[in-house]
Amino acid sequence: MKNLFDRAKLFFSKDREFRSALYDIMGFCPHNIDLYRTAFAHKSQEYRSKKLGNKPLNNERLEFLGDAVLETVVSHIVYRHFPNKREGFLTNTRSKIVSRESLGRLAKELHIDRLIQSQTHSRTHNSYLGGNSFEALMGAIYLDRGFHYAFRFVEKRIIGAVLDLESVASKEVNFKSKLLEWSQKNRIRLEFKDTAADHDKANGPSFLTTVVIEGLYAGEGKGYSKKESHQAAAKDALTKLRREPQFLDGVFRAKEKRTAMGAEEFFVLPKIDEIEAEIAQEQSEGNSGRKEQGRGERNRKDHRGEQRGERNEKCNERQKDNREEKNAERRNGKNRGEQRNERHEARNEQSEETPKHQSERNTERKERRNKNTEARKEREGREGREERRQPAERNNDDHAKKAPVADHQSTEKRNESAQAKEAEVQPAPAPERVEQPKVEVPAPQHEPTPVVQEAPAVETPQVVEAVAEPPQR
């Protein structure tokens, strides 16, 4: 009846949306709503209630209380669920459930993160607002409805509904402790080196840790805290040790060199279900990948065979074309050789002629040259005679004009000489030879120097004196 009455009050209350959301999360109705308002108020945005005198409140005190209540409830549940397990197993299982990471996932699955009032970046990687609010909610339930309802909330709404105790107990989350335990039992040197620290896009810190075993690189991990990066690096190292037996042998050989004594693995590597499942999945994927790779390789081989066949066909065609070209070249070379041989034979035939024939050809060449020379000289002589004939004709004309005067003078001279002879019988003087001036004949154009030729001497007519005969008696 009381629950029905509480549920009826949801429809008439002022903050029925908030109450309805709490009912969906817890499975029962809240009484003191201010406690739950305070449980979801972060210190960045504190809650003020008129009932409490407007005093600013946040969820830090409720978180402290809820942490203890949640640990008590989970311890009781785990103790009852595993009656035959030892204390270490129970502690490990409880720590897995109440860890901040686990509580953050629970708050997200129960939609508690929607009710948080905060001004900080609640979605950053290293934010624990969800886990802190979950613990504060446990403290509010304990104060509002008591331990019974707190135990009921965890048992009914979380264990079995969201978390499976068997899977949580078998799941290993503390990889670092497992790796340290194995290394210490086998006296192997193990180092965690924080090699880098950076910030992500949301300005949150990011850490990088490297695991070195006996001086050999074993793995690395990233996280938004050193704890997370160490756990991730330890998981990577354990996975490598389980996956690669050669690396495990190398670790013990390195230990043997360091200690100068035989090193044997007294304690085997811990088998972690999560790592074994990952390795098995990788192997199955590797087998399927190898099968696909084999099929792909066969397809590639077939494709390469087709390409090889096409290349061979093209190569054969090219070789055929080359052979045809070479044959054509051989035929052309053969024809050229035959022509060359014919020319050689013709030259040989010409060279086989007798010296007599050669002398006859030389004689004919000389005669042709002599004839050409004589013809040229004759042509030049005719041209010279024509040129000389012109001034001779002019001289003859001048002599013809002077002939009467000369005759008269010669008559007078004859008369005088006759008279003189009569007076003195003396032989008549010989007629004088009149020399004509030399005429320079212009040389033909092809001769470099002019040729001076003498004009033919013109003989004056001889005057024959009549000898007077003695008078007859």
C-alpha positions, 0 to 999 in steps of 0.5 A: 500500500505504501508503495502504491501511495508513493507511486500515486504521489509521482503524478501530483508532485512538482518535480515528477520528472525527476522523481520518475527518473529516480523510480526507473533507476532504483525501482522504488520511490524516493522520499526525501527528494533533497537528498537525491538532488544533492547526490547529483550536484557536483561541486562546480554547480552546487544545490541550494534548498529552501528547506535547508536555508539555501545552503550550498550543497554538493555530493562529496559527503554523500559520495564518502558515505555511499562508498562504504555502503556500496562496498558493504553491500557488494562484500555481502553479495559476493560472500554469499555467492562464492561460499567456497572461495578464498579471501583473495578471490573475494577481494579481487572480485569486489574490487572489480565491481566497485572500481571507478571504471566499473561504476562509471559504466554502470552509471552510463547503463542506468542513465544516471549521467543524465541527472548529473548537474555539473559545469565541467566536461563530464565526457572527458576520458579521465572523468569519474563524475558517473562513478562518484554520482553512483556512490553518492546515490548509494549514500542518499538511498541509505539515508532516505530508505535505509540499508535494506533498500540500498541492498535491494537496489544493488542486488535487484538492479545491478547484480544479475541485471547489469553485472554477471558475477561469474564473468566479473570474477573470471575476467582479469583486469589487473594485468600489471599485478599478474605480470609482476607476479610472474616476473618476481616468481621467475626472478626476471627484471621488469620495468615500466617506463613512462616515455611520454605525456601529452594532452588529447583534443579535450585537453585531458592528460594522456600517458604512454608507458613502455614495458621492458623485460630483461632489456627487451621491448615487450609492449606499450600502452596509452591511458588517461592516467598512469594507472590506465597506461600501466595496465594497458602496457602490461596487457600488451606485454602479457599478450606478446609473451603468450603469442610469441614463444620465441620472444619468451625464449629470448627473455630467458636467454637474456636472463641467462646472460645477465646471471651467468647461469641457466635460466628455466621458467619455474612458473609459467605465464598466467593464462588470462581468458581475455588474452587467450580469447584475443589470441584465439580470435587472431588465430581464427582470423589468421586462418580465415585470412590465410584461406582468403589469402590463398584464394586471392593468391590463386586468383592472382595466379590465374590473373597473372597466367592470363596476363602472361598468356597475353604477353606471350601472344604479344611477344610472339607477334612481335617476334614474328614481325621481327622475323619478317622484317629481318627476312625482308632486310636479308632479301634487300641485302641479298639484292644489294649484294647482287647489284654490288657484285654486278658492279664489281664484275663490270669494273673487273671487266673494264679493268681486264681490258688490254693496255692496247685498248687503253693506249688507243683511248688515250690516243683518241683523247689526245687527238680530241684535245689537239683538234680542240686546240687547233680549232681554238687557235684557228678561230683566234687567228681568224679573229686576229687577221680580221682585226689586222685587216681593217688598219691595213685597208685604211693604210692602202686607201691613204697610199692610193690618195698619195700616188699621183703626187708621188708619180709627179715627183718621181717623174721630175726626179727621173728627168733630173737624174737623166740630165745628171747622167748625161752630165756625169755618167754615174750609176743611179742611186738605189731607191730608198726603202720607206718603212711604214710605222708599226701598227698595234693590234688590240689583243683578243679578250682571252689573252692577257697581253696585247700582241704587237704585229708589224704592218706589211712593208709597202714597197715604193715603186722603183723608178727606172731611169731611161738610159739615153741612147747615144745619138746615131751618127 
